[in-house]
Amino acid sequence: MTPNEVLQNRFPTASALSHHGTSCCERSILWLRMRAQIEHVATRRDPAPYWLQRHFSWGPSLWPIYWCHVHERDYLDCGALAAVHALVFEECGIPALAVQLLLSEKRSEIAHWSAQWLSKDVAPLWICDELVYHEALAVEILGSCRIWDPTEARWWSGLDRNVQSIRISTLHDERGSRTIGGIRATLNKWS
């Protein structure tokens, strides 16, 4: 199998945070929703949730991750961050779809990230040779679709980040496609 196939098989769907079905997770979600409303009113110009970077750092995460545990974690990986950011965009009335990406990266970066994950006793399963798995969001604003990277809390200017493969995930097995950064991607299918 190629590294591309290995990672596509390892991550058939975007990450989703777990819910205990009790008030502990509901309180965490409620805090995020209330904070999203406050921040959205305060910063009407750009709907991006930059404020989340003050609360959550990117780094090694053991799964499963429950909503009530996100505030207790020192780090959240890109999948957990994408789930949190998607909730915040949703609360502000902005559609956001999960984007799964396979990116080619420099060996020095990959060695650094692998060491970072292993130092926390977390297997870097999102890395295979020179490819890395990454999750972001496709955010629809004013009729156009943009990529929001929750790990860096920034908009991508396009898909020029060594994208080898992309999959836009929807909750339901929708068909169709979206154009993001000049690339047309089929929904719910790696391309």
VOBA-1610 file (N, C-alpha, C; in pm, whole numbers, padded with zeros to 5 digits, always signed):
BEGIN
Met+00083-00119+00000Met+00000+00000+00000Met+00087+00125+00000Thr+00042+00227-00070Thr+00114+00354-00071Thr+00085+00429+00060Pro+00171+00525+00097Pro+00142+00605+00217Pro+00005+00674+00207Asn-00032+00719+00087Asn-00162+00782+00066Asn-00275+00686+00103Glu-00266+00562+00056Glu-00369+00462+00084Glu-00370+00424+00233Val-00253+00415+00293Val-00245+00381+00436Val-00322+00484+00518Leu-00296+00611+00494Leu-00361+00717+00573Leu-00510+00729+00540Gln-00547+00711+00414Gln-00689+00717+00379Gln-00766+00604+00449Asn-00705+00486+00457Asn-00770+00374+00526Asn-00771+00393+00677Arg-00667+00455+00730Arg-00657+00478+00874Arg-00758+00582+00922Phe-00792+00677+00834Phe-00884+00786+00870Phe-00999+00792+00769Pro-01090+00693+00775Pro-01200+00690+00677Pro-01303+00800+00698Thr-01309+00855+00818Thr-01402+00966+00847Thr-01330+01072+00930Ala-01387+01189+00932Ala-01331+01296+01015Ala-01352+01264+01163Ser-01272+01325+01247Ser-01281+01302+01391Ser-01409+01359+01449Ala-01459+01293+01552Ala-01577+01341+01624Ala-01552+01321+01774Leu-01582+01422+01852Leu-01567+01411+01996Leu-01682+01326+02052Ser-01654+01252+02156Ser-01754+01165+02218Ser-01834+01243+02323His-01950+01189+02354His-02041+01253+02450His-02086+01147+02549His-02074+01177+02678His-02115+01081+02782His-02267+01065+02791Gly-02341+01156+02727Gly-02486+01151+02738Gly-02535+01207+02870Thr-02450+01282+02938Thr-02487+01340+03068Thr-02454+01489+03068Ser-02482+01552+03181Ser-02465+01697+03191Ser-02320+01742+03184Cys-02225+01654+03213Cys-02084+01696+03210Cys-02045+01744+03070Cys-02082+01670+02967Cys-02051+01709+02829Cys-02139+01825+02785Glu-02264+01825+02829Glu-02354+01934+02794Glu-02304+02069+02846Arg-02248+02069+02968Arg-02193+02193+03025Arg-02076+02246+02941Ser-01992+02157+02897Ser-01877+02197+02815Ser-01923+02255+02682Ile-02019+02189+02619Ile-02073+02239+02492Ile-02143+02373+02514Leu-02219+02385+02622Leu-02288+02510+02652Leu-02190+02624+02673Trp-02079+02598+02744Trp-01977+02701+02764Trp-01922+02748+02629Leu-01891+02653+02540Leu-01838+02688+02408Leu-01940+02768+02328Arg-02066+02727+02332Arg-02171+02798+02257Arg-02190+02941+02310Met-02194+02955+02442Met-02213+03089+02500Met-02094+03179+02468Arg-01975+03124+02481Arg-01854+03202+02450Arg-01851+03240+02303Ala-01895+03149+02216Ala-01901+03178+02072Ala-01992+03296+02044Gln-02108+03299+02110Gln-02202+03410+02090Gln-02142+03542+02136Ile-02078+03542+02252Ile-02015+03664+02305Ile-01906+03713+02211Glu-01817+03625+02169Glu-01707+03662+02082Glu-01757+03706+01945His-01860+03639+01893His-01913+03673+01761His-01971+03814+01761Val-02042+03849+01867Val-02097+03985+01877Val-01986+04088+01889Ala-01880+04055+01961Ala-01769+04148+01983Ala-01684+04168+01858Thr-01679+04070+01769Thr-01592+04079+01651Thr-01671+04047+01524Arg-01765+04128+01490Arg-01853+04102+01376Arg-01782+04104+01240Arg-01667+04166+01230Arg-01600+04179+01100Arg-01556+04044+01042Asp-01489+03965+01121Asp-01438+03836+01075Asp-01498+03728+01165Pro-01572+03634+01106Pro-01639+03532+01188Pro-01547+03424+01244Ala-01419+03430+01212Ala-01327+03324+01255Ala-01309+03325+01406Pro-01309+03207+01469Pro-01295+03197+01614Pro-01149+03199+01660Tyr-01081+03311+01637Tyr-00941+03324+01678Tyr-00925+03304+01829Trp-01025+03342+01905Trp-01020+03335+02051Trp-00998+03194+02104Leu-01033+03092+02026Leu-01014+02954+02073Leu-00867+02920+02094Gln-00779+02988+02021Gln-00636+02959+02035Gln-00585+02995+02175Arg-00654+03085+02243Arg-00615+03119+02381Arg-00650+03008+02479His-00740+02920+02440His-00788+02814+02530His-00735+02675+02496Phe-00702+02653+02369Phe-00665+02519+02325Phe-00538+02523+02241Ser-00443+02437+02274Ser-00317+02427+02200Ser-00313+02298+02121Trp-00247+02303+02005Trp-00232+02185+01922Trp-00122+02096+01978Gly-00148+01965+01979Gly-00047+01872+02025Gly-00102+01732+02039Pro-00023+01642+02096Pro-00061+01500+02108Pro-00189+01480+02189Ser-00277+01395+02137Ser-00403+01365+02206Ser-00432+01216+02201Leu-00469+01161+02315Leu-00516+01023+02320Leu-00667+01023+02298Trp-00714+00929+02217Trp-00857+00917+02189Trp-00913+00796+02260Pro-01041+00793+02295Pro-01141+00895+02261Pro-01128+01020+02347Ile-01183+01129+02294Ile-01187+01255+02367Ile-01335+01291+02384Tyr-01372+01317+02508Tyr-01510+01356+02539Tyr-01519+01508+02549Trp-01636+01561+02517Trp-01656+01706+02523Trp-01618+01762+02660Cys-01651+01691+02765Cys-01622+01743+02899Cys-01473+01742+02932His-01393+01674+02852His-01250+01667+02879His-01168+01768+02799Val-01229+01834+02700Val-01149+01924+02615Val-01085+02036+02695His-01151+02083+02799His-01097+02193+02880His-00986+02145+02975Glu-00980+02015+02999Glu-00879+01959+03090Glu-00751+01920+03019Arg-00756+01910+02890Arg-00641+01864+02812Arg-00538+01975+02794Asp-00410+01937+02801Asp-00304+02033+02770Asp-00301+02060+02620Tyr-00330+01956+02542Tyr-00325+01967+02397Tyr-00444+01897+02334Leu-00481+01945+02216Leu-00580+01878+02132Leu-00519+01864+01993Asp-00539+01750+01930Asp-00487+01734+01794Asp-00580+01802+01694Cys-00542+01799+01567Cys-00618+01873+01466Cys-00763+01826+01456Gly-00789+01696+01475Gly-00926+01647+01467Gly-01013+01700+01579Ala-00961+01699+01701Ala-01037+01753+01814Ala-01057+01903+01800Leu-00951+01973+01757Leu-00964+02118+01736Leu-01066+02149+01627Ala-01067+02070+01520Ala-01165+02091+01413Ala-01308+02073+01465Ala-01329+01973+01550Ala-01463+01950+01606Ala-01507+02067+01693Val-01417+02119+01775Val-01449+02234+01862Val-01479+02357+01776His-01394+02383+01678His-01413+02501+01592His-01542+02488+01510Ala-01575+02367+01464Ala-01698+02347+01389Ala-01820+02382+01474Leu-01819+02342+01601Leu-01929+02375+01692Leu-01944+02527+01705Val-01832+02596+01717Val-01835+02742+01734Val-01886+02810+01607Phe-01839+02768+01490Phe-01891+02825+01365Phe-02042+02801+01355Glu-02083+02679+01385Glu-02225+02642+01381Glu-02307+02733+01472Glu-02258+02759+01592Glu-02329+02844+01687Glu-02347+02985+01632Cys-02255+03028+01548Cys-02263+03162+01489Cys-02339+03162+01357Gly-02400+03048+01323Gly-02480+03039+01203Gly-02399+03027+01074Ile-02277+02978+01086Ile-02188+02966+00970Ile-02164+02818+00940Pro-02207+02772+00822Pro-02185+02630+00789Pro-02037+02595+00779Ala-01998+02484+00840Ala-01859+02437+00834Ala-01859+02286+00818Leu-01788+02239+00717Leu-01776+02096+00692Leu-01635+02050+00724Ala-01622+01928+00773Ala-01491+01872+00803Ala-01414+01847+00674Val-01287+01884+00674Val-01200+01861+00560Val-01085+01773+00607Gln-01068+01660+00542Gln-00958+01569+00570Gln-00855+01588+00459Leu-00730+01606+00499Leu-00624+01634+00403Leu-00505+01542+00424Leu-00439+01507+00316Leu-00310+01441+00321Leu-00211+01539+00261Leu-00113+01579+00341Leu-00016+01680+00300Leu+00124+01622+00297Ser+00200+01659+00197Ser+00341+01621+00198Ser+00417+01728+00275Glu+00504+01683+00364Glu+00578+01777+00450Glu+00726+01743+00449Lys+00807+01836+00497Lys+00951+01817+00505Lys+00984+01710+00610Arg+01089+01634+00581Arg+01132+01529+00675Arg+01165+01587+00813Ser+01224+01707+00817Ser+01260+01767+00946Ser+01135+01797+01029Glu+01029+01845+00964Glu+00902+01870+01035Glu+00843+01739+01086Ile+00843+01639+01001Ile+00787+01509+01039Ile+00863+01448+01156Ala+00995+01459+01154Ala+01076+01406+01266Ala+01043+01480+01395His+01026+01611+01386His+00992+01692+01504His+00855+01651+01560Trp+00754+01641+01472Trp+00619+01605+01518Trp+00615+01464+01576Ser+00686+01371+01511Ser+00689+01233+01563Ser+00748+01230+01704Ala+00858+01303+01722Ala+00922+01308+01855Ala+00828+01372+01957Gln+00757+01475+01917Gln+00663+01544+02006Gln+00554+01447+02052Trp+00498+01369+01961Trp+00391+01274+01995Trp+00446+01162+02083Leu+00561+01108+02044Leu+00619+00997+02120Leu+00660+01039+02261Ser+00700+01165+02278Ser+00738+01214+02412Ser+00619+01214+02508Lys+00498+01214+02455Lys+00375+01209+02537Lys+00311+01070+02533Asp+00388+00971+02486Asp+00340+00833+02475Asp+00215+00820+02388Val+00211+00898+02280Val+00103+00892+02183Val+00164+00855+02049Ala+00114+00748+01989Ala+00166+00704+01859Ala+00128+00807+01751Pro+00223+00848+01669Pro+00193+00945+01562Pro+00132+00875+01441Leu+00014+00821+01459Leu-00052+00744+01353Leu-00093+00830+01234Trp-00089+00960+01251Trp-00128+01052+01144Trp-00013+01080+01049Ile+00101+01015+01071Ile+00219+01032+00986Ile+00252+00900+00919Cys+00280+00906+00788Cys+00324+00788+00714Cys+00424+00834+00609Asp+00549+00798+00630Asp+00659+00843+00544Asp+00662+00996+00540Glu+00646+01055+00422Glu+00650+01202+00411Glu+00511+01262+00400Leu+00409+01185+00432Leu+00271+01235+00430Leu+00218+01248+00571Val+00138+01352+00593Val+00070+01369+00721Val-00079+01387+00697Tyr-00156+01334+00789Tyr-00301+01351+00788Tyr-00333+01478+00865His-00425+01558+00814His-00461+01684+00881His-00610+01706+00865Glu-00671+01769+00967Glu-00812+01806+00958Glu-00827+01956+00970Ala-00913+02009+00885Ala-00945+02151+00885Ala-01095+02163+00861Leu-01142+02281+00828Leu-01285+02301+00802Leu-01304+02377+00671Ala-01407+02336+00597Ala-01451+02412+00480Ala-01565+02500+00530Val-01543+02630+00529Val-01639+02725+00585Val-01700+02807+00472Glu-01833+02806+00468Glu-01902+02879+00362Glu-01943+03017+00412Ile-01881+03118+00350Ile-01910+03256+00386Ile-01939+03334+00259Leu-02053+03400+00256Leu-02093+03482+00142Leu-02080+03408+00009Gly-02125+03283+00008Gly-02129+03206-00114Gly-01997+03145-00159Ser-01890+03168-00086Ser-01763+03104-00124Ser-01716+03013-00010Cys-01638+02916-00046Cys-01591+02816+00050Cys-01443+02841+00078Arg-01409+02859+00205Arg-01270+02884+00245Arg-01227+02778+00345Ile-01096+02757+00352Ile-01040+02660+00447Ile-00996+02733+00574Trp-01047+02686+00688Trp-01006+02735+00819Trp-00922+02626+00884Asp-00800+02663+00923Asp-00711+02568+00988Asp-00718+02591+01139Pro-00782+02500+01214Pro-00798+02520+01357Pro-00668+02507+01437Thr-00567+02441+01381Thr-00442+02426+01456Thr-00363+02557+01458Glu-00378+02636+01353Glu-00307+02763+01344Glu-00400+02883+01360Ala-00530+02856+01374Ala-00633+02961+01385Ala-00614+03066+01275Arg-00620+03016+01151Arg-00606+03109+01038Arg-00673+03053+00914Trp-00705+03145+00824Trp-00760+03108+00694Trp-00645+03070+00602Trp-00664+02967+00523Trp-00566+02936+00420Trp-00595+03024+00300Ser-00491+03070+00234Ser-00511+03154+00116Ser-00549+03069-00005Gly-00524+02941+00001Gly-00559+02848-00106Gly-00511+02711-00067Leu-00525+02617-00154Leu-00478+02482-00124Leu-00339+02462-00182Asp-00248+02547-00143Asp-00111+02541-00193Asp-00018+02475-00092Arg-00073+02406+00004Arg+00007+02350+00114Arg+00043+02204+00089Asn+00090+02174-00030Asn+00134+02038-00060Asn+00023+01935-00043Val-00097+01971-00084Val-00211+01880-00071Val-00195+01765-00170Gln-00192+01644-00116Gln-00184+01524-00199Gln-00321+01460-00219Ser-00408+01479-00121Ser-00542+01421-00128Ser-00633+01500-00034Ile-00761+01508-00070Ile-00858+01585+00010Ile-00991+01510+00013Arg-01060+01524+00126Arg-01195+01467+00140Arg-01276+01564+00224Ile-01389+01608+00171Ile-01480+01693+00246Ile-01589+01602+00300Ser-01600+01598+00433Ser-01693+01507+00499Ser-01822+01579+00537Thr-01933+01512+00513Thr-02062+01562+00557Thr-02122+01461+00654Leu-02214+01506+00738Leu-02277+01415+00834Leu-02355+01304+00765His-02421+01341+00659His-02498+01243+00583His-02418+01214+00456Asp-02440+01100+00399Asp-02362+01060+00282Asp-02407+01139+00159Glu-02386+01269+00164Glu-02427+01356+00053Glu-02340+01333-00068Arg-02394+01364-00182Arg-02320+01358-00308Arg-02299+01502-00355Gly-02215+01517-00453Gly-02188+01649-00507Gly-02043+01686-00483Ser-02014+01813-00499Ser-01875+01858-00481Ser-01873+02004-00436Arg-01758+02048-00393Arg-01734+02186-00353Arg-01602+02229-00415Thr-01593+02357-00446Thr-01467+02412-00494Thr-01404+02491-00380Ile-01283+02452-00345Ile-01210+02518-00236Ile-01071+02551-00288Gly-01035+02677-00280Gly-00901+02717-00321Gly-00867+02674-00462Gly-00966+02675-00552Gly-00942+02638-00690Gly-00944+02489-00718Ile-00962+02406-00616Ile-00967+02261-00635Ile-01110+02215-00613Arg-01160+02137-00707Arg-01296+02082-00695Arg-01284+01946-00625Ala-01351+01932-00512Ala-01345+01808-00434Ala-01483+01745-00425Thr-01489+01615-00448Thr-01614+01540-00436Thr-01643+01519-00288Leu-01769+01540-00249Leu-01808+01520-00109Leu-01797+01373-00070Asn-01747+01350+00051Asn-01739+01217+00111Asn-01659+01115+00029Lys-01560+01165-00044Lys-01476+01076-00123Lys-01337+01137-00132Trp-01234+01056-00108Trp-01097+01104-00122Trp-01070+01133-00269Ser-01008+01246-00296Ser-00970+01278-00434Ser-00835+01345-00436
//
